[in-house]
Amino acid sequence: MLRSLYSAVSGMRAHQSKLDVIGNNIANVNTYGFKSGRGRFQDVFYQTLQSATGGGNDTGGKNASQVGYGVQLGGIDLNMGRSALQSTDRGLDLAITGEGFFQVQDAFGNTFYTRAGVLYVDPSSNNLVDSNGYTVLGVSGNPMGKAAASEKIHLSVPSLSAAKAEAKETINEIDYFINSENAVNSANVTFHFQLDDTLPDGSDVKVNAGELTSNSITVRVNPKAHFTSLQQFSDKMNTAITEANDGQAHPAGNFTISSQPEMGEFANPLTGEEIVKANFGINPGTLTMDGNEIFGGMKPKTVSTSPIFTAKGDVTYSATFHEASGNDLAYWEIKASIGDGTNNREFEGRIYSNSDTPKSVLLKETEDSLKNHPKETEGQSIELSHKGFSSITKEFKDNNSGNDPADGESLASKTGTATASYQAKNLGLGDKTFTLKDGTEGGAQALSDCPIAILSDGIVQITHPQLGILQIGRVDLVTFDNPYGLEQIGNSYFTASSNSGEAKACQPGNGGSGSLRSSALEMSNVDISTEFSDMIVTQRGFQANSRIITVSDQVLEELVNLKR
């Protein structure tokens, strides 16, 4: 009688343990990577009342007579069955589509295994970590040709190289490109080049009359660019300015006009000092403009021009004016400008024609647009209309012989000044705007600025702004001979045991492991319907064992009542 009481107690205890397992399963029904458990019962021991005997010639054998002493929880088995995947919007959420576990390591070097692939990048170390901050293990750096490993995955991003910034603009239907030669914190471009380190990245570049400063036009540009290909810029600008001007009559005689734009250096990026200043002078037989200047020249249809490249990389444009027939008027105009000059300018020098006798002539420029003069002998005064140099003032000494027709003094003793100014409106740009794009200063590249993805084979891939797609690591998996022998320790982690076998690292999709799927997580494999069924059965089992105790108590009560 007392045996039944103790058997019932063991039964209630075992069913209570099974209810604990069921409760834990239901509690983790929404835990990513959770593997459910199953309570398994087994009997305890038996009292043999009569042993079994074998049969004889006349009688048969007898079976043993045994009385059991209850039940116990034989074990809790892991259900390693795979579950459905849940899609997420995070590229660093990973699910394993087959066998295998992620491997992570804590700060003390302990290694754990999990099916919950909620990964992050640690901003302080650039290590790949899980949701608990444990470092994910695999391969660091370029994984090509590397065997599966269990090292901390450190994501190293190559630094940025200095990158050019570029823009495209049309001036008078002529397309040209402007780009930077080296990347700096700031730069600018114009016809007087300046640097401006106050503009934020992506600022617009604007040219308009309101930006006139110190008689020059300043184009303020993106602070992460300065300009290269100045020769191309100068050529295109020259053509545009030239076509924007009207053709003019040409003088009698044969004259050569040369321009040597040297293109120069850029300003200091810290001071923004202007570095492009033009100057020009008159030498025997040549009207020359030296310096970093955009020279428009004459309209192509009315003058023959050809560029000459010197050993220093300068470009010389020569325009030849042919002698007119008869008594054509001898006047000419230099148009090398962005705007109309407003100040008087005088030059002293010498030109000569292809006629038999060279003539020394005083060249004189005023603010008047054009003046007509007949052919004259030595000492003739020709008035020139000169438009649009940058604002400069410079003395010139002539190399002529002969006398000034006005005062009879030697031309060699003469000096003069020249002043002109720019106006943006005649550039043909108006208020047009262009922006330099994609320029970079260079230096360290933040991983947070590089899109990151993890492929099905575990390769960690980023998109570098300059180098494109790079492979900088690999998430490797591990498998076990007996995954049911793993021990659960909480936080969705497992540890290896003596019955699970050693962890075997493998690349996802190889070595019996499944491949990875990004933007997905493995859901809990708890089957809620099965758990509810087991809960009902367990409840009834517990209830039945309690009835055994009740009945046993009633029998004992009857025995006690016999004394009465």
Order of alpha helices (4+ residues) and beta strands (2+ residues): alpha-beta-beta-beta-beta-beta-beta-beta-beta-beta-beta-beta-beta-beta-beta-beta-beta-beta-beta-beta-alpha-beta-beta-beta-beta-beta-beta-beta-beta-beta-beta-beta-beta-beta-beta-beta-beta-beta-beta-beta-beta-beta-alpha
